[in-house]
């Protein structure tokens, strides 16, 4: 099997505020010396925290990493609505929030936990008839976006404090499915309470198996640029299947396996792909199981 190069791997970046995700990718391209760089899961410019960046072959993991659950620390300001549902927009309304009690907030948060229907923010990258929603909104033709199913696994209030006259800041930890907008949670919490609300601060603390402990700042990466090797990156994010030498050869050529050949790898309850490894630890492929067969979604060995 062809070995991967030292450039193949993931970089978990602690994104600073004020930069777009594309800005971070551009910086990593320069540091890695390659244009084959992408990211999994956009962070808005005001947000900080975990941004998973793939280099060379690892870019082929990104589409599957985007679908994993994410965790955030957020501050929601109640008493003000904004045009973007976050602190970067213009104030569009609001009502006094100083009367809100911890019990009232807890009940409102509970109604936004679990499987919910969420309308994305009008200033978002959602496409409507081939156009980005934020472009239509800024052109004065804000689209009417349809609600989408998302799952909020955890929405826990960690602090409540005054934030000026008639304003309240609520700190919260949110663990959610891919596609969940924390800005929309802030907006909907404010709407449900009748005060208006927006996202004042956001820090992503985890994407799938990658958290802030694994993250490096851009300054640290400029001093010493390293990638998380492909096999290590896949093992952190996906269920593992160890292959025999024969299975590894078949998969490397696009062949299929049956669950019976490796029954302990058959995890019907586990969503998403499985990472398949050769006896020497090389990442061979990402697998999915369908109709009694394990087939490769993407092959890395020999590619």
Legacy VTK file of the C-alpha trace (Angstrom):
# vtk DataFile Version 3.0
C-alpha trace
ASCII
DATASET POLYDATA
POINTS 303 float
0.000 0.000 0.000
1.147 3.530 -0.727
2.094 5.397 2.421
0.594 8.829 3.034
2.848 11.877 3.062
3.584 13.853 6.220
1.247 16.567 4.917
-1.770 14.269 4.925
-3.775 14.948 8.054
-5.992 17.240 10.079
-5.204 20.481 11.828
-7.501 21.384 14.708
-7.379 25.179 14.843
-8.512 27.379 17.719
-10.028 30.014 15.447
-9.712 33.604 16.671
-12.570 36.078 16.527
-12.725 38.433 13.571
-11.580 35.889 10.976
-13.727 33.916 8.569
-13.256 30.167 8.234
-11.983 30.853 4.717
-9.341 33.195 6.168
-8.112 30.334 8.368
-7.969 27.945 5.411
-5.925 30.508 3.462
-3.463 30.756 6.362
-3.129 26.967 6.606
-2.547 26.739 2.838
0.465 28.998 3.228
1.800 27.111 6.244
1.278 23.696 4.629
2.561 24.749 1.231
-0.419 23.272 -0.601
-3.762 24.505 -1.933
-5.459 21.202 -1.112
-6.895 22.400 2.187
-10.499 22.627 3.406
-12.515 22.837 6.609
-15.371 20.936 8.259
-18.169 23.138 9.559
-18.029 26.908 9.133
-17.655 29.232 12.101
-18.989 32.788 11.830
-16.342 35.551 12.051
-17.332 36.547 15.610
-17.102 32.938 16.828
-13.949 31.331 18.210
-12.859 27.792 18.898
-12.559 24.448 17.162
-12.287 24.574 13.382
-11.207 21.271 11.836
-9.015 21.767 8.771
-7.984 18.976 6.403
-4.726 18.946 4.441
-4.152 16.896 1.264
-5.802 13.431 1.560
-7.501 14.410 4.808
-9.765 16.781 2.858
-11.650 13.624 1.879
-12.642 13.113 5.518
-14.198 16.553 5.854
-17.608 15.851 4.352
-18.149 13.095 6.928
-16.793 15.171 9.826
-19.207 17.996 8.996
-22.074 15.654 9.917
-20.836 14.942 13.452
-22.270 16.529 16.598
-20.800 19.768 17.933
-20.552 21.506 21.298
-20.486 25.216 22.118
-20.186 27.668 24.978
-22.491 30.575 24.220
-23.674 33.849 25.705
-27.215 34.868 24.757
-28.270 38.462 25.357
-31.969 38.775 26.155
-33.772 42.084 25.695
-32.437 42.875 22.212
-33.076 41.379 18.768
-30.672 42.041 15.895
-30.795 41.831 12.111
-28.330 38.920 12.058
-29.394 37.207 15.309
-25.910 37.909 16.693
-23.871 40.826 18.017
-22.666 41.841 14.553
-26.120 42.934 13.392
-28.124 46.083 13.941
-30.544 46.207 16.857
-34.056 45.701 15.486
-36.152 45.523 18.635
-36.513 44.060 22.089
-38.336 44.302 25.391
-37.114 44.497 29.019
-35.702 41.189 30.255
-34.750 42.120 33.814
-37.810 40.402 35.290
-36.892 36.936 33.989
-36.328 34.277 36.641
-34.049 31.233 36.492
-37.163 29.002 36.508
-38.701 30.840 33.546
-35.434 30.596 31.609
-35.059 26.889 32.386
-38.551 26.147 31.049
-37.899 28.137 27.863
-34.584 26.376 27.283
-36.245 22.987 27.808
-38.690 23.730 24.979
-35.708 24.237 22.645
-34.065 20.939 23.638
-34.447 17.638 21.807
-35.649 17.188 18.247
-36.887 20.586 17.102
-37.810 22.404 13.898
-35.457 25.370 13.425
-35.708 28.223 10.931
-32.145 29.209 9.891
-31.122 32.867 10.251
-31.909 34.984 7.191
-28.254 36.062 7.165
-26.834 32.589 6.559
-25.205 30.559 3.812
-28.376 28.532 3.132
-29.111 28.469 -0.610
-32.498 29.637 -1.904
-33.030 29.132 -5.644
-29.257 28.974 -6.094
-28.588 32.188 -4.143
-27.103 32.478 -0.648
-29.704 33.677 1.867
-27.381 36.374 3.235
-26.924 37.889 -0.232
-30.672 38.044 -0.810
-31.200 39.565 2.632
-28.543 42.224 2.113
-30.081 43.038 -1.271
-33.375 43.774 0.466
-35.124 40.559 -0.575
-34.878 38.462 2.581
-36.096 34.937 1.767
-38.648 33.052 3.815
-36.606 30.092 4.998
-38.331 26.828 5.864
-37.821 25.157 9.238
-35.427 22.212 9.287
-35.185 19.333 11.754
-32.203 19.567 14.109
-31.408 17.944 17.431
-30.283 19.830 20.528
-28.928 17.107 22.810
-28.032 19.499 25.624
-28.928 23.135 26.330
-27.697 23.904 29.851
-27.688 27.353 31.469
-24.451 27.948 33.384
-24.860 31.599 34.436
-27.431 34.433 34.406
-26.414 38.056 35.009
-27.548 41.623 34.259
-26.007 43.177 31.131
-27.120 46.784 31.398
-30.513 48.381 31.692
-33.272 45.830 31.003
-30.770 43.360 29.468
-29.792 39.910 30.729
-26.878 37.738 29.592
-27.352 33.967 29.752
-24.316 31.699 29.487
-25.074 28.215 28.184
-23.486 25.003 26.976
-25.086 23.592 23.831
-24.447 20.153 22.337
-26.243 19.686 19.036
-26.471 17.968 15.678
-24.872 19.219 12.509
-26.821 22.059 10.899
-27.989 23.614 14.171
-27.613 27.394 14.314
-26.804 28.679 17.805
-27.819 32.160 16.578
-31.264 30.780 15.835
-31.481 29.217 19.306
-30.686 32.641 20.800
-33.303 34.313 18.586
-35.955 31.701 19.375
-35.242 31.811 23.119
-35.770 35.577 23.065
-38.928 35.257 20.977
-40.372 32.578 23.279
-39.740 34.804 26.314
-41.177 37.892 24.592
-38.000 39.910 25.098
-36.073 39.332 21.902
-32.601 37.889 21.993
-29.371 37.470 20.079
-26.079 35.612 20.311
-23.486 37.782 22.059
-20.590 35.312 22.207
-19.852 31.865 20.774
-16.975 29.468 21.304
-17.033 26.001 19.745
-15.455 23.538 22.127
-15.812 20.299 20.182
-16.452 18.899 16.700
-17.024 15.146 16.855
-13.927 13.611 18.421
-11.845 16.802 18.288
-11.893 19.302 21.156
-10.019 22.373 22.343
-7.315 20.248 23.976
-6.207 19.177 20.499
-6.491 22.679 19.044
-3.629 25.034 18.205
-3.740 28.765 17.644
-2.563 30.169 14.329
0.423 31.666 16.138
1.403 28.229 17.491
1.010 26.691 14.034
3.166 29.431 12.505
5.948 28.536 14.945
5.599 24.779 14.447
3.274 23.436 11.803
2.110 19.867 12.391
-0.840 17.823 11.202
-2.667 15.052 13.029
-1.792 11.949 10.948
-4.604 10.538 8.835
-4.962 7.298 10.827
-5.018 9.108 14.169
-7.532 11.633 12.852
-9.911 8.924 11.627
-9.584 6.874 14.826
-10.612 9.909 16.896
-13.743 10.567 14.865
-15.184 7.225 13.716
-15.819 3.694 15.019
-12.843 1.443 14.241
-12.640 -1.772 12.232
-9.365 -3.673 12.084
-8.896 -5.654 8.882
-6.990 -8.740 7.923
-4.343 -8.334 5.227
-6.719 -9.879 2.678
-9.588 -7.574 3.642
-7.280 -4.566 3.439
-6.177 -5.524 -0.082
-9.777 -5.959 -1.234
-10.886 -2.625 0.196
-7.887 -0.810 -1.262
-9.174 -1.875 -4.687
-12.765 -0.859 -3.964
-13.969 -4.327 -2.993
-16.709 -5.057 -0.486
-16.786 -7.045 2.742
-19.629 -8.733 4.559
-20.378 -8.059 8.232
-20.034 -11.803 8.937
-16.344 -11.616 8.071
-15.834 -9.278 11.001
-19.007 -9.437 13.109
-17.807 -7.256 16.016
-17.459 -4.339 13.564
-21.154 -4.471 12.708
-22.610 -1.628 14.761
-26.138 -1.079 13.481
-26.809 1.502 16.178
-23.827 3.666 15.261
-24.625 6.345 12.679
-22.081 7.386 10.104
-19.099 5.583 8.635
-16.548 3.223 10.158
-12.795 3.706 9.738
-11.090 0.549 8.448
-7.412 -0.054 9.251
-4.836 -2.431 7.765
-2.807 -4.676 10.117
0.045 -2.120 10.048
-2.292 0.654 11.263
-2.708 2.367 7.881
-6.118 3.905 7.233
-7.515 1.966 4.279
-11.026 3.410 3.869
-14.185 4.734 5.419
-16.904 2.086 5.264
-20.665 2.075 5.337
-22.809 -1.004 5.826
-25.801 -1.450 3.551
-27.849 -4.498 2.605
-25.535 -6.883 4.435
-22.355 -5.548 2.848
-19.627 -3.188 3.993
-18.646 -0.988 1.079
-16.010 1.762 0.917
-17.233 5.357 0.901
-13.751 6.684 0.274
-10.479 4.768 -0.133
-7.218 6.219 1.169
-4.680 3.389 0.825
-3.077 3.406 -2.603
-4.927 6.572 -3.657
LINES 1 304
303 0 1 2 3 4 5 6 7 8 9 10 11 12 13 14 15 16 17 18 19 20 21 22 23 24 25 26 27 28 29 30 31 32 33 34 35 36 37 38 39 40 41 42 43 44 45 46 47 48 49 50 51 52 53 54 55 56 57 58 59 60 61 62 63 64 65 66 67 68 69 70 71 72 73 74 75 76 77 78 79 80 81 82 83 84 85 86 87 88 89 90 91 92 93 94 95 96 97 98 99 100 101 102 103 104 105 106 107 108 109 110 111 112 113 114 115 116 117 118 119 120 121 122 123 124 125 126 127 128 129 130 131 132 133 134 135 136 137 138 139 140 141 142 143 144 145 146 147 148 149 150 151 152 153 154 155 156 157 158 159 160 161 162 163 164 165 166 167 168 169 170 171 172 173 174 175 176 177 178 179 180 181 182 183 184 185 186 187 188 189 190 191 192 193 194 195 196 197 198 199 200 201 202 203 204 205 206 207 208 209 210 211 212 213 214 215 216 217 218 219 220 221 222 223 224 225 226 227 228 229 230 231 232 233 234 235 236 237 238 239 240 241 242 243 244 245 246 247 248 249 250 251 252 253 254 255 256 257 258 259 260 261 262 263 264 265 266 267 268 269 270 271 272 273 274 275 276 277 278 279 280 281 282 283 284 285 286 287 288 289 290 291 292 293 294 295 296 297 298 299 300 301 302
